[in-house]
Amino acid sequence: PNVALYGVFSEQNDPTFTTPRFAVAPAGDPRLNETITATPSTELMEAGVKGEFLRGRLTATLAYYEITRTGSINSFSFTEEIPPGSGNTAIFTEQVLTNGDTSNGWEIQAFGSLTERLSVIGSIAWNESSQPAGGGGTQKLRFVPEWTGNIFLKQSFLNAEGRGFEIRG
């Protein structure tokens, strides 16, 4: 009665948008008129076990998740001679439509009261991520840390009449 297995599948579809294919290119370059149309979609699959401990005062979860995103726009910069063979170079930033950005990992989470006066909220997660990279390989997603963690505690020193203080941090 104190343990549950669960699974979640969720899909989010964002509105279709159109963006320039080249964000940086020399003025007058015909490639400045090229566009990319994308329809972003994100799928979440998660499975885990959730349990209650300390007579239901503390809830803890162990979960595995996978997030897959299609219709992402990534930027790649390169230098090109214009016109070819002239020795004059220009820098281009090309927006590229990619599919298959993924993030997956494990998370442990706990919240509730350890004692009548001490409450806790905490979690730790380990992440792996990848996205298509220039040249056909993959690279880690930017802004996805390899691990994250947090803890919040509250200790009450209030008496029966509600006088006193609490420490939170």
Contact map, one row per residue, 1 for C-alpha under 8 A:
1111000000000000000000000000000000000000000000000000000000000000000000000000000000000000000000000000000000000000000000000000000000000000000000000000000000000000000000000
1111000000000000000000000000000000000000000000000011100100000000000000000000000000000000000000000000000000000000000000000000000000000000000000000000000000000000000000000
1111100000000000000000000000000000000000000000001111000000000000000000000000000000000000000000000000000000000000000000000000000000000000000000000000000000000000000000000
1111110000000000000000000000000000000000000000001110000000000000000000000000000000000000000000000000000000000000000000000000000000000000000000000000000000000000000000000
0011111000000000000000000000000000000000000000111100000000000000000000000000000000000000000000000000000000000000000000000000000000000000000000000000000000000000000000000
0001111100000000000000000000000000000000000000111100000000000000000000000000000000000000000000000000000000000000000000000000000000000000000000000000000000000000000000000
0000111110000000000000000000000000000000000011110000000000000000000000000000000000000000000000000000000000000000000000000000000000000000000000000000000000000000000000000
0000011111000000000000000000000000000000000111100000000000000000000000000000000000000000000000000000000000000000000000000000000000000000000000000000000000000000000000000
0000001111100000000000000000000000000000001111000000000000000000000000000000000000000000000000000000000000000000000000000000000000000000000000000000000000000000000000000
0000000111110000000000000000000000000000001110000000000000000000000000000000000000000000000000000000000000000000000000000000000000000000000000000000000000000000000000000
0000000011111000000000000000000000000000111100000000000000000000000000000000000000000000000000000000000000000000000000000000000000000000000000000000000000000000000000000
0000000001111100000000000000000000000000111000000000000000000000000000000000000000000000000000000000000000000000000000000000000000000000000000000000000000000000000000000
0000000000111110000000000000000000000011110000000000000000000000000000000000000000000000000000000000000000000000000000000000000000000000000000000000000000000000000000000
0000000000011111000000000000000000000011100000000000000000000000000000000000000000000000000000000000000000000000000000000000000000000000000000000000000000000000000000000
0000000000001111100000000000000000000011000000000000000000000000000000000000000000000000000000000000000000000000000000000000000000000000000000000000000000000000000000000
0000000000000111110000000000000000001111000000000000000000000000000000000000000000000000000000000000000000000000000000000000000000000000000000000000000000000000000000000
0000000000000011111000000000000000001110000000000000000000000000000000000000000000000000000000000000000000000000000000000000000000000000000000000000000000000000000000000
0000000000000001111100000000000000111100000000000000000000000000000000000000000000000000000000000000000000000000000000000000000000000000000000000000000000000000000000000
0000000000000000111110000000000000111000000000000000000000000000000000000000000000000000000000000000000000000000000000000000000000000000000000000000000000000000000000000
0000000000000000011111100000000111110000000000000000000000000000000000000000000000000000000000100000000000000000000000000000000000000000000000000000000000000000000000000
0000000000000000001111100000001111110000000000000000000000000000000000000000000000000000000001110000000000000000000000000000000000000000000000000000000000000000000000000
0000000000000000000111111000001101100000000000000000000000000000000000000000000000000000000111100000000000000000000000000000000000000000000000000000000000000000000000000
0000000000000000000111111000000100000000000000000000000000000000000000000000000000000000000111100000000000000000000000000000000000000000000000000000000000000000000000000
0000000000000000000001111100000000000000000000000000000000000000000000000000000000000000001111000000000000000000000000000000000000000000000000000000000000000000000000000
0000000000000000000001111110101100000000000000000000000000000000000000000000000000000000011110000000000000000000000000000000000000000000000000000000000000000000000000000
0000000000000000000000011111100000000000000000000000000000000000000000000000000000000000011100000000000000000000000000000000000000000000000000000000000000000000000000000
0000000000000000000000001111100000000000000000000000000000000000000000000000000000000000000000000000000000000000000000000000000000000000000000000000000000000000000000000
0000000000000000000000000111110100000000000000000000000000000000000000000000000000000000000000000000000000000000000000000000000000000000000000000000000000000000000000000
0000000000000000000000001111111100000000000000000000000000000000000000000000000000000000000000000000000000000000000000000000000000000000000000000000000000000000000000000
0000000000000000000000000001111111000000000000000000000000000000000000000000000000000000000000000000000000000000000000000000000000000000000000000000000000000000000000000
0000000000000000000011001000111111000000000000000000000000000000000000000000000000000000000000000000000000000000000000000000000000000000000000000000000000000000000000000
0000000000000000000111101001111111000000000000000000000000000000000000000000000000000000000000000000000000000000000000000000000000000000000000000000000000000000000000000
0000000000000000000110000000011111100000000000000000000000000000000000000000000000000000000000000000000000000000000000000000000000000000000000000000000000000000000000000
0000000000000000000111000000011111110000000000000000000000000000000000000000000000000000000000000000000000000000000000000000000000000000000000000000000000000000000000000
0000000000000000011111000000000011111000000000000000000000000000000000000000000000000000000000000000000000000000000000000000000000000000000000000000000000000000000000000
0000000000000000011110000000000001111100000000000000000000000000000000000000000000000000000000011000000000000000000000000000000000000000000000000000000000000000000000000
0000000000000001111000000000000000111110000000000000000000000000000000000000000000000000000000000000000000000000000000000000000000000000000000000000000000000000000000000
0000000000000001110000000000000000011111000000000000000000000000000000111000000000000000000000001000000000000000000000000000000000000000000000000000000000000000000000000
0000000000001111100000000000000000001111100000000000000000000000000001100000000000000000000000000000000000000000000000000000000000000000000000000000000000000000000000000
0000000000001111000000000000000000000111110000000000000000000000000011110000000000000000000000000000000000000000000000000000000000000000000000000000000000000000000000000
0000000000111100000000000000000000000011111000000000000000000000000011100000000000000000000000000000000000000000000000000000000000000000000000000000000000000000000000000
0000000000111000000000000000000000000001111100000000000000000000001111000000000000000000000000000000000000000000000000000000000000000000000000000000000000000000000000000
0000000011110000000000000000000000000000111110000000000000000000001110000000000000000000000000000000000000000000000000000000000000000000000000000000000000000000000000000
0000000111100000000000000000000000000000011111000000000000000000111100000000000000000000000000000000000000000000000000000000000000000000000000000000000000000000000000000
0000001111000000000000000000000000000000001111100000000000000000111000000000000000000000000000000000000000000000000000000000000000000000000000000000000000000000000000000
0000001110000000000000000000000000000000000111110000000000000011110000000000000000000000000000000000000000000000000000000000000000000000000000000000000000000000000000000
0000111100000000000000000000000000000000000011111000000000000011100000000000000000000000000000000000000000000000000000000000000000000000000000000000000000000000000000000
0000111000000000000000000000000000000000000001111100000000001111000000000000000000000000000000000000000000000000000000000000000000000000000000000000000000000000000000000
0011110000000000000000000000000000000000000000111110000000001110000000000000000000000000000000000000000000000000000000000000000000000000000000000000000000000000000000000
0011110000000000000000000000000000000000000000011111000000111100000000000000000000000000000000000000000000000000000000000000000000000000000000000000000000000000000000000
0111000000000000000000000000000000000000000000001111100000111000000000000000000000000000000000000000000000000000000000000000000000000000000000000000000000000000000000000
0110000000000000000000000000000000000000000000000111111111110000000000000000000000000000000000000000000000000000000000000000000000000000000000000000000000000000000000000
0100000000000000000000000000000000000000000000000011111111110000000000000000000000000000000000000000000000000000000000000000000000000000000000000000000000000000000000000
0000000000000000000000000000000000000000000000000001111111000000000000000000000000000000000000000000000000000000010000000000000000000000000000000000000000000000000000000
0000000000000000000000000000000000000000000000000001111111000000000000000000000000000000000000000000000000000000000000000000000000000000000000000000000000000000000000000
0100000000000000000000000000000000000000000000000001111111100000000000000000000000000000000000000000000000000000000000000000000000000000000000000000000000000000000000000
0000000000000000000000000000000000000000000000000001111111100000000000000000000000000000000000000000000000000001110000000000000000000000000000000000000000000000000000000
0000000000000000000000000000000000000000000000000001111111110000000000000000000000000000000000000000000000000111110000000000000000000000000000000000000000000000000000000
0000000000000000000000000000000000000000000000000111100111111000000000000000000000000000000000000000000000000111000000000000000000000000000000000000000000000000000000000
0000000000000000000000000000000000000000000000000111100001111100000000000000000000000000000000000000000000011110000000000000000000000000000000000000000000000000000000000
0000000000000000000000000000000000000000000000011110000000111110000000000000000000000000000000000000000000111100000000000000000000000000000000000000000000000000000000000
0000000000000000000000000000000000000000000000011100000000011111000000000000000000000000000000000000000001111000000000000000000000000000000000000000000000000000000000000
0000000000000000000000000000000000000000000001111000000000001111100000000000000000000000000000000000000001110000000000000000000000000000000000000000000000000000000000000
0000000000000000000000000000000000000000000001110000000000000111110000000000000000000000000000000000000111100000000000000000000000000000000000000000000000000000000000000
0000000000000000000000000000000000000000000111100000000000000011111000000000000000000000000000000000000111000000000000000000000000000000000000000000000000000000000000000
0000000000000000000000000000000000000000000111000000000000000001111100000000000000000000000000000000011110000000000000000000000000000000000000000000000000000000000000000
0000000000000000000000000000000000000000011110000000000000000000111110000000000000000000000000000000011100000000000000000000000000000000000000000000000000000000000000000
0000000000000000000000000000000000000000011100000000000000000000011111000000000000000000000000000001111000000000000000000000000000000000000000000000000000000000000000000
0000000000000000000000000000000000000001111000000000000000000000001111110000000000000000000000000011110000000000000000000000000000000000000000000000000000000000000000000
0000000000000000000000000000000000000011110000000000000000000000000111110000000000000000000000000111100000000000000000000000000000000000000000000000000000000000000000000
0000000000000000000000000000000000000111100000000000000000000000000011111000000000000000000000001110000000000000000000000000000000000000000000000000000000000000000000000
0000000000000000000000000000000000000101000000000000000000000000000011111100000000000000000000001110100000000000000000000000000000000000000000000000000000000000000000000
0000000000000000000000000000000000000100000000000000000000000000000000111110000000000000000000111100000000000000000000000000000000000000000000000000000000000000000000000
0000000000000000000000000000000000000000000000000000000000000000000000011111000000000000000000111100000000000000000000000000000000000000000000000000000000000000000000000
0000000000000000000000000000000000000000000000000000000000000000000000001111100000000000000011110000000000000000000000000000000000000000000000000000000000000000000000000
0000000000000000000000000000000000000000000000000000000000000000000000000111110000000000000011110000000000000000000000000000000000000100000000000000000000000000000000000
0000000000000000000000000000000000000000000000000000000000000000000000000011111000000000001111000000000000000000000000000000000000000000000000000000000000000000000000000
0000000000000000000000000000000000000000000000000000000000000000000000000001111100000000001110000000000000000000000000000000000000000000000000000000000000000000000000000
0000000000000000000000000000000000000000000000000000000000000000000000000000111110000000111100000000000000000000000000000000000000000000000000000000000000000000000000000
0000000000000000000000000000000000000000000000000000000000000000000000000000011111010000111100000000000000000000000000000000000000000000000000000000000000000000000000000
0000000000000000000000000000000000000000000000000000000000000000000000000000001111111111110000000000000000000000000000000000000000000000000000000000000000000000000000000
0000000000000000000000000000000000000000000000000000000000000000000000000000000111111111110000000000000000000000000000000000000000000000000000000000000000000000000000000
0000000000000000000000000000000000000000000000000000000000000000000000000000000011111101000000000000000000000000000000000000000000000000000000000000000000000000000000000
0000000000000000000000000000000000000000000000000000000000000000000000000000000111111110000000000000000000000000000000000000000000000000000000000000000000000000000000000
0000000000000000000000000000000000000000000000000000000000000000000000000000000011111110000000000000000000000000000000000000000000000000000000000000000000000000000000000
0000000000000000000000000000000000000000000000000000000000000000000000000000000011111111000000000000000000000000000000000000000000000000000000000000000000000000000000000
0000000000000000000000000000000000000000000000000000000000000000000000000000000011011111100000000000000000000000000000000000000000000000000000000000000000000000000000000
0000000000000000000000000000000000000000000000000000000000000000000000000000000011100111110000000000000000000000000000000000000000000000000000000000000000000000000000000
0000000000000000000000000000000000000000000000000000000000000000000000000000001111000011111000000000000000000000000000000000000000000000000000000000000000000000000000000
0000000000000000000000001100000000000000000000000000000000000000000000000000001111000001111100000000000000000000000000000000000000000000000000000000000000000000000000000
0000000000000000000000011100000000000000000000000000000000000000000000000000111100000000111110000000000000000000000000000000000000000000000000000000000000000000000000000
0000000000000000000001111100000000000000000000000000000000000000000000000000111100000000011111000000000000000000000000000000000000000000000000000000000000000000000000000
0000000000000000000001111000000000000000000000000000000000000000000000000011110000000000001111100000000000000000000000000000000000000000000000000000000000000000000000000
0000000000000000000011110000000000000000000000000000000000000000000000000011100000000000000111110000000000000000000000000000000000000000000000000000000000000000000000000
0000000000000000000111100000000000000000000000000000000000000000000000001111000000000000000011111000000000000000000000000000000000000000000000000000000000000000000000000
0000000000000000000010000000000000010000000000000000000000000000000000001111000000000000000001111100000000000000000000000000000000000000000000000000000000000000000000000
0000000000000000000000000000000000010100000000000000000000000000000000111100000000000000000000111110000000000000000000000000000000000000000000000000000000000000000000000
0000000000000000000000000000000000000000000000000000000000000000000001111100000000000000000000011111100000000000000000000000000000110000000000000000000000000000000000000
0000000000000000000000000000000000000000000000000000000000000000000011110000000000000000000000001111100000000000000000000000000000110000000000000000000000000000000000000
0000000000000000000000000000000000000000000000000000000000000000000111000000000000000000000000000111110000000000000000000000000000110000000000000000000000000000000000000
0000000000000000000000000000000000000000000000000000000000000000000111010000000000000000000000000111111000000000000000000000000011110000000010000000000000000000000000000
0000000000000000000000000000000000000000000000000000000000000000011110000000000000000000000000000001111100000000000000000000000011100000000000000000000000000000000000000
0000000000000000000000000000000000000000000000000000000000000000011100000000000000000000000000000000111110000000000000000000001111000000000000000000000000000000000000000
0000000000000000000000000000000000000000000000000000000000000001111000000000000000000000000000000000011111000000000000000000001110000000000000000000000000000000000000000
0000000000000000000000000000000000000000000000000000000000000001110000000000000000000000000000000000001111100000000000000000111100000000000000000000000000000000000000000
0000000000000000000000000000000000000000000000000000000000000111100000000000000000000000000000000000000111110000000000000000111000000000000000000000000000000000000000000
0000000000000000000000000000000000000000000000000000000000001111000000000000000000000000000000000000000011111000000000000011110000000000000000000000000000000000000000000
0000000000000000000000000000000000000000000000000000000000011110000000000000000000000000000000000000000001111100000000000011100000000000000000000000000000000000000000000
0000000000000000000000000000000000000000000000000000000000011100000000000000000000000000000000000000000000111110000000001111000000000000000000000000000000000000000000000
0000000000000000000000000000000000000000000000000000000001111000000000000000000000000000000000000000000000011111000000011110000000000000000000000000000000000000000000000
0000000000000000000000000000000000000000000000000000000001110000000000000000000000000000000000000000000000001111100000111100000000000000000000000000000000000000000000000
0000000000000000000000000000000000000000000000000000000011100000000000000000000000000000000000000000000000000111110000111000000000000000000000000000000000000000000000000
0000000000000000000000000000000000000000000000000000000011000000000000000000000000000000000000000000000000000011111111110000000000000000000000000000000000000000000000000
0000000000000000000000000000000000000000000000000000010011000000000000000000000000000000000000000000000000000001111111110000000000000000000000000000000000000000000000000
0000000000000000000000000000000000000000000000000000000000000000000000000000000000000000000000000000000000000000111111100000000000000000000000000000000000000000000000000
0000000000000000000000000000000000000000000000000000000000000000000000000000000000000000000000000000000000000000111111100000000000000000000000000000000000000000000000000
0000000000000000000000000000000000000000000000000000000000000000000000000000000000000000000000000000000000000000111111100000000000000000000000000000000001111000000000000
0000000000000000000000000000000000000000000000000000000000000000000000000000000000000000000000000000000000000000111111110000000000000000000000000000000011110000000000000
0000000000000000000000000000000000000000000000000000000000000000000000000000000000000000000000000000000000000011111111111000000000000000000000000000000011100000000000000
0000000000000000000000000000000000000000000000000000000000000000000000000000000000000000000000000000000000000111110001111100000000000000000000000000001111000000000000000
0000000000000000000000000000000000000000000000000000000000000000000000000000000000000000000000000000000000001111000000111110000000000000000000000000001110000000000000000
0000000000000000000000000000000000000000000000000000000000000000000000000000000000000000000000000000000000001110000000011111000000000000000000000000111100000000000000000
0000000000000000000000000000000000000000000000000000000000000000000000000000000000000000000000000000000000111100000000001111100000000000000000000000111000000000000000000
0000000000000000000000000000000000000000000000000000000000000000000000000000000000000000000000000000000000111000000000000111110000000000000000000011110000000000000000000
0000000000000000000000000000000000000000000000000000000000000000000000000000000000000000000000000000000011110000000000000011111000000000000000000011100000000000000000000
0000000000000000000000000000000000000000000000000000000000000000000000000000000000000000000000000000000011100000000000000001111100000000000000000111000000000000000000000
0000000000000000000000000000000000000000000000000000000000000000000000000000000000000000000000000000001111000000000000000000111110000000000000011110000000000000000000000
0000000000000000000000000000000000000000000000000000000000000000000000000000000000000000000000000000001110000000000000000000011111000000000100000100000000000000000000000
0000000000000000000000000000000000000000000000000000000000000000000000000000000000000000000000000000111100000000000000000000001111100000000110010000000000000000000000000
0000000000000000000000000000000000000000000000000000000000000000000000000000000000000000000000000000111000000000000000000000000111110000011110000000000000000000000000000
0000000000000000000000000000000000000000000000000000000000000000000000000000000000000000000000000111110000000000000000000000000011111000011110000000000000000000000000000
0000000000000000000000000000000000000000000000000000000000000000000000000000000000000000000000000111100000000000000000000000000001111101111000000000000000000000000000000
0000000000000000000000000000000000000000000000000000000000000000000000000000000000000000000000000000000000000000000000000000000000111111111000000000000000000000000000000
0000000000000000000000000000000000000000000000000000000000000000000000000001000000000000000000000000000000000000000000000000000000011111110000000000000000000000000000000
0000000000000000000000000000000000000000000000000000000000000000000000000000000000000000000000000000000000000000000000000000000000001111100000000000000000000000000000000
0000000000000000000000000000000000000000000000000000000000000000000000000000000000000000000000000000000000000000000000000000000000011111110000000000000000000000000000000
0000000000000000000000000000000000000000000000000000000000000000000000000000000000000000000000000000000000000000000000000000000000011111111000000000000000000000000000000
0000000000000000000000000000000000000000000000000000000000000000000000000000000000000000000000000000000000000000000000000000000001111101111100000000000000000000000000000
0000000000000000000000000000000000000000000000000000000000000000000000000000000000000000000000000000000000000000000000000000000001111000111110000000000000000000000000000
0000000000000000000000000000000000000000000000000000000000000000000000000000000000000000000000000000000000000000000000000000000111100000011111010000000000000000000000000
0000000000000000000000000000000000000000000000000000000000000000000000000000000000000000000000000000100000000000000000000000000011100000001111110000000000000000000000000
0000000000000000000000000000000000000000000000000000000000000000000000000000000000000000000000000000000000000000000000000000000000000000000111110000000000000000000000000
0000000000000000000000000000000000000000000000000000000000000000000000000000000000000000000000000000000000000000000000000000000000000000000011111000000000000000000000000
0000000000000000000000000000000000000000000000000000000000000000000000000000000000000000000000000000000000000000000000000000001010000000000111111100000000000000000000000
0000000000000000000000000000000000000000000000000000000000000000000000000000000000000000000000000000000000000000000000000000001000000000000000111111000000000000000000000
0000000000000000000000000000000000000000000000000000000000000000000000000000000000000000000000000000000000000000000000000000011100000000000000011111000000000000000000000
0000000000000000000000000000000000000000000000000000000000000000000000000000000000000000000000000000000000000000000000000001111000000000000000001111100000000000000000000
0000000000000000000000000000000000000000000000000000000000000000000000000000000000000000000000000000000000000000000000000001110000000000000000001111110000000000000000000
0000000000000000000000000000000000000000000000000000000000000000000000000000000000000000000000000000000000000000000000000111100000000000000000000011111000000000000000000
0000000000000000000000000000000000000000000000000000000000000000000000000000000000000000000000000000000000000000000000000111000000000000000000000001111100000000000000000
0000000000000000000000000000000000000000000000000000000000000000000000000000000000000000000000000000000000000000000000011110000000000000000000000000111110000000000000000
0000000000000000000000000000000000000000000000000000000000000000000000000000000000000000000000000000000000000000000000011100000000000000000000000000011111000000000000011
0000000000000000000000000000000000000000000000000000000000000000000000000000000000000000000000000000000000000000000001111000000000000000000000000000001111100000000000011
0000000000000000000000000000000000000000000000000000000000000000000000000000000000000000000000000000000000000000000011110000000000000000000000000000000111110000000001111
0000000000000000000000000000000000000000000000000000000000000000000000000000000000000000000000000000000000000000000011100000000000000000000000000000000011111000000001110
0000000000000000000000000000000000000000000000000000000000000000000000000000000000000000000000000000000000000000000011000000000000000000000000000000000001111100000011100
0000000000000000000000000000000000000000000000000000000000000000000000000000000000000000000000000000000000000000000010000000000000000000000000000000000000111110000111000
0000000000000000000000000000000000000000000000000000000000000000000000000000000000000000000000000000000000000000000000000000000000000000000000000000000000011111111111000
0000000000000000000000000000000000000000000000000000000000000000000000000000000000000000000000000000000000000000000000000000000000000000000000000000000000001111111100000
0000000000000000000000000000000000000000000000000000000000000000000000000000000000000000000000000000000000000000000000000000000000000000000000000000000000000111111000000
0000000000000000000000000000000000000000000000000000000000000000000000000000000000000000000000000000000000000000000000000000000000000000000000000000000000000111111000000
0000000000000000000000000000000000000000000000000000000000000000000000000000000000000000000000000000000000000000000000000000000000000000000000000000000000000111111100000
0000000000000000000000000000000000000000000000000000000000000000000000000000000000000000000000000000000000000000000000000000000000000000000000000000000000000111111110000
0000000000000000000000000000000000000000000000000000000000000000000000000000000000000000000000000000000000000000000000000000000000000000000000000000000000001110011111000
0000000000000000000000000000000000000000000000000000000000000000000000000000000000000000000000000000000000000000000000000000000000000000000000000000000000011100001111100
0000000000000000000000000000000000000000000000000000000000000000000000000000000000000000000000000000000000000000000000000000000000000000000000000000000001111100000111110
0000000000000000000000000000000000000000000000000000000000000000000000000000000000000000000000000000000000000000000000000000000000000000000000000000000001110000000011111
0000000000000000000000000000000000000000000000000000000000000000000000000000000000000000000000000000000000000000000000000000000000000000000000000000000111100000000001111
0000000000000000000000000000000000000000000000000000000000000000000000000000000000000000000000000000000000000000000000000000000000000000000000000000000111000000000000111
